Amino acid sequence: MKTLRVLTGSNYLVERVVDLGQRNACFTKLLLTPIKHIWPNSISLTLAPPGYDLIHTVNAIPLLGNQPYFISVETFMPRMWPGNRLEESVFEYLGSQLLSKKCKKLLAFSKFAIRTMHNQNRKHHWWPGVSKKIELLYPSVSVKNAYPKKLSGKKIKLLAVGHDFMRKGFPSIAMAHSALKKLNVEIETTIVSSLRWSASDFIGPRCKALYAGEKKRLESSGVRIISSLPNKDVLRLMQEADLFVFPTLHDAFGFVVTESLSVGTPVIATSTCAIPEIVSDGVNGFLLPIDTDPVTHRWSWFDQLDSPGYTDAYRHQIERSSQNIVDVIQNFLCDTDAYEELSCNALETASTKFHRDAQRKRLETLYDQI
């Protein structure tokens, strides 16, 4: 088996979708999109240096050189938001580059990514040819528990993890925690989050007062808040939790969900984006309803931040998710004997659909073909 010199990026996604320990690859990791803070659309491309047998990026299209390349695609490709004629021309040029023989595969993170790419590019002349290069290859996770879990005790332990307070739907967790307390449910809820928010976020109202009010509600709800933890400590909390809660309004994939499944902790999550590809309702967790676009399966108010009804729609979804979390937990408490099976199925999902060894072997095969 020949060892290929492979150039890749240096972001956290590389460890989940590119460098999985392939025996036929020696990776060099460089910052491939150095000016993304100056020009955000630059994340769509990279000027890769020579001296490599293969380039494998996440989201970025390599330009110049003759090296063959793979691109692991998070949601859409080219990863651009054209805002003027010049950027539209760049977008068209980048898309046409994917027809090149150098582009071997677009390795989509999910079926959601494939739908999003098709919706984005279906009117472009180069799309029929490029679409033939797409292959579904889920991000990987290492399974950490050999046996399913049992409930920790009478008190139900909930855990949520994520930086973006409003986008992740964390206000609904505070509301659900308070409602369950009033129903005399013995519950302990922990959120690991910096509670980050900005008026420029692409999901969640721009209103600072609304954010401040929801943050205050959370802080007075009795929910334990941990601003930051190393990954090993987050995994320990996942092990200790009975249920992982993820009421997000938008996530390209949902890595924390696969991490939770890998320790055998069932998940309560909104049924949007790629989440239904990870969580099966009543099997390894529970799906919360959310209104979605029929084509991409994104939240129906995605990309409508400045529409008049946006804030009301956001509040409605938060209240809806909160009530559904309460309903799920109440129903769950009526049949706690099913918990071990949920945990067993969580481990089964992680060890089949997202297992690191299986994804690594597929990449080794693709690399060998180069």
Solvent accessible surface area in square Angstrom, and as a share of the most:
residue,aa,sasa,rsa
1,M,135,0.60
2,K,143,0.61
3,T,76,0.44
4,L,12,0.06
5,R,131,0.48
6,V,0,0.00
7,L,0,0.00
8,T,0,0.00
9,G,7,0.06
10,S,65,0.42
11,N,68,0.35
12,Y,151,0.57
13,L,10,0.05
14,V,1,0.00
15,E,79,0.36
16,R,36,0.13
17,V,8,0.05
18,V,0,0.00
19,D,28,0.15
20,L,7,0.04
21,G,48,0.46
22,Q,7,0.03
23,R,159,0.58
24,N,0,0.00
25,A,15,0.12
26,C,78,0.47
27,F,40,0.17
28,T,48,0.28
29,K,77,0.33
30,L,70,0.35
31,L,112,0.56
32,L,21,0.10
33,T,22,0.13
34,P,88,0.55
35,I,84,0.43
36,K,72,0.30
37,H,164,0.73
38,I,148,0.75
39,W,78,0.27
40,P,82,0.52
41,N,10,0.05
42,S,4,0.03
43,I,40,0.20
44,S,0,0.00
45,L,32,0.16
46,T,4,0.02
47,L,117,0.58
48,A,12,0.09
49,P,53,0.33
50,P,118,0.74
51,G,49,0.47
52,Y,43,0.16
53,D,33,0.17
54,L,0,0.00
55,I,2,0.01
56,H,0,0.00
57,T,1,0.01
58,V,14,0.08
59,N,12,0.06
60,A,4,0.03
61,I,0,0.00
62,P,5,0.03
63,L,24,0.12
64,L,130,0.65
65,G,41,0.40
66,N,139,0.71
67,Q,22,0.10
68,P,28,0.18
69,Y,4,0.01
70,F,3,0.01
71,I,0,0.00
72,S,3,0.02
73,V,0,0.00
74,E,23,0.10
75,T,8,0.05
76,F,28,0.12
77,M,1,0.00
78,P,0,0.00
79,R,36,0.13
80,M,6,0.02
81,W,135,0.47
82,P,53,0.33
83,G,67,0.64
84,N,77,0.40
85,R,211,0.77
86,L,134,0.66
87,E,26,0.12
88,E,95,0.43
89,S,68,0.44
90,V,37,0.21
91,F,13,0.05
92,E,58,0.26
93,Y,114,0.43
94,L,1,0.00
95,G,0,0.00
96,S,35,0.22
97,Q,48,0.21
98,L,1,0.00
99,L,78,0.39
100,S,34,0.22
101,K,184,0.78
102,K,49,0.21
103,C,2,0.01
104,K,83,0.35
105,K,51,0.22
106,L,0,0.00
107,L,2,0.01
108,A,0,0.00
109,F,1,0.00
110,S,0,0.00
111,K,108,0.46
112,F,1,0.00
113,A,0,0.00
114,I,53,0.27
115,R,78,0.29
116,T,6,0.03
117,M,0,0.00
118,H,89,0.40
119,N,47,0.24
120,Q,50,0.22
121,N,0,0.00
122,R,117,0.43
123,K,175,0.74
124,H,50,0.22
125,H,138,0.62
126,W,2,0.01
127,W,12,0.04
128,P,82,0.51
129,G,28,0.27
130,V,0,0.00
131,S,40,0.26
132,K,170,0.72
133,K,39,0.16
134,I,32,0.16
135,E,34,0.15
136,L,57,0.28
137,L,20,0.10
138,Y,24,0.09
139,P,1,0.01
140,S,1,0.00
141,V,3,0.02
142,S,53,0.34
143,V,48,0.28
144,K,77,0.33
145,N,28,0.15
146,A,89,0.69
147,Y,174,0.66
148,P,44,0.28
149,K,27,0.12
150,K,150,0.63
151,L,48,0.24
152,S,67,0.43
153,G,42,0.40
154,K,178,0.75
155,K,88,0.37
156,I,3,0.01
157,K,64,0.27
158,L,6,0.03
159,L,5,0.02
160,A,0,0.00
161,V,17,0.10
162,G,12,0.11
163,H,100,0.45
164,D,16,0.08
165,F,0,0.00
166,M,2,0.01
167,R,40,0.15
168,K,19,0.08
169,G,0,0.00
170,F,0,0.00
171,P,0,0.00
172,S,0,0.00
173,I,3,0.01
174,A,0,0.00
175,M,40,0.18
176,A,2,0.02
177,H,5,0.02
178,S,37,0.24
179,A,36,0.28
180,L,0,0.00
181,K,100,0.42
182,K,170,0.72
183,L,89,0.44
184,N,137,0.70
185,V,19,0.11
186,E,100,0.45
187,I,3,0.02
188,E,64,0.29
189,T,3,0.02
190,T,6,0.03
191,I,0,0.00
192,V,9,0.05
193,S,2,0.01
194,S,56,0.36
195,L,11,0.05
196,R,126,0.46
197,W,40,0.14
198,S,45,0.29
199,A,51,0.40
200,S,91,0.59
201,D,36,0.19
202,F,105,0.44
203,I,1,0.00
204,G,2,0.02
205,P,2,0.01
206,R,109,0.40
207,C,61,0.36
208,K,146,0.62
209,A,74,0.58
210,L,17,0.08
211,Y,30,0.12
212,A,52,0.41
213,G,41,0.39
214,E,17,0.08
215,K,59,0.25
216,K,149,0.63
217,R,106,0.39
218,L,0,0.00
219,E,94,0.42
220,S,92,0.59
221,S,20,0.13
222,G,64,0.61
223,V,11,0.06
224,R,118,0.43
225,I,57,0.29
226,I,38,0.19
227,S,76,0.49
228,S,82,0.53
229,L,51,0.26
230,P,76,0.48
231,N,94,0.48
232,K,146,0.62
233,D,30,0.16
234,V,13,0.07
235,L,28,0.14
236,R,113,0.41
237,L,12,0.06
238,M,3,0.01
239,Q,66,0.29
240,E,81,0.36
241,A,4,0.03
242,D,2,0.01
243,L,0,0.00
244,F,1,0.00
245,V,1,0.01
246,F,1,0.00
247,P,1,0.01
248,T,0,0.00
249,L,2,0.01
250,H,14,0.06
251,D,14,0.07
252,A,20,0.15
253,F,3,0.01
254,G,3,0.03
255,F,29,0.12
256,V,37,0.21
257,V,0,0.00
258,T,2,0.01
259,E,23,0.11
260,S,0,0.00
261,L,0,0.00
262,S,0,0.00
263,V,0,0.00
264,G,0,0.00
265,T,0,0.00
266,P,0,0.00
267,V,0,0.00
268,I,0,0.00
269,A,0,0.00
270,T,0,0.00
271,S,24,0.16
272,T,0,0.00
273,C,1,0.01
274,A,0,0.00
275,I,0,0.00
276,P,48,0.30
277,E,22,0.10
278,I,2,0.01
279,V,0,0.00
280,S,50,0.32
281,D,88,0.46
282,G,49,0.47
283,V,70,0.40
284,N,2,0.01
285,G,0,0.00
286,F,37,0.15
287,L,41,0.20
288,L,1,0.00
289,P,57,0.36
290,I,16,0.08
291,D,78,0.40
292,T,33,0.19
293,D,49,0.25
294,P,130,0.82
295,V,77,0.44
296,T,1,0.01
297,H,55,0.25
298,R,49,0.18
299,W,6,0.02
300,S,41,0.27
301,W,73,0.26
302,F,43,0.18
303,D,122,0.63
304,Q,73,0.32
305,L,27,0.14
306,D,116,0.60
307,S,35,0.23
308,P,143,0.90
309,G,27,0.26
310,Y,5,0.02
311,T,45,0.26
312,D,97,0.50
313,A,15,0.11
314,Y,3,0.01
315,R,108,0.40
316,H,106,0.47
317,Q,4,0.02
318,I,6,0.03
319,E,95,0.43
320,R,69,0.25
321,S,2,0.01
322,S,7,0.05
323,Q,100,0.44
324,N,32,0.17
325,I,1,0.01
326,V,5,0.03
327,D,55,0.28
328,V,24,0.14
329,I,0,0.00
330,Q,70,0.31
331,N,104,0.53
332,F,9,0.04
333,L,63,0.32
334,C,116,0.70
335,D,81,0.42
336,T,48,0.28
337,D,135,0.70
338,A,36,0.28
339,Y,3,0.01
340,E,73,0.33
341,E,115,0.52
342,L,10,0.05
343,S,0,0.00
344,C,61,0.37
345,N,37,0.19
346,A,0,0.00
347,L,15,0.07
348,E,99,0.45
349,T,22,0.13
350,A,0,0.00
351,S,42,0.27
352,T,82,0.47
353,K,80,0.34
354,F,0,0.00
355,H,50,0.22
356,R,63,0.23
357,D,67,0.35
358,A,50,0.39
359,Q,14,0.06
360,R,40,0.15
361,K,115,0.49
362,R,81,0.30
363,L,0,0.00
364,E,7,0.03
365,T,61,0.35
366,L,2,0.01
367,Y,1,0.00
368,D,81,0.42
369,Q,129,0.57
370,I,68,0.35
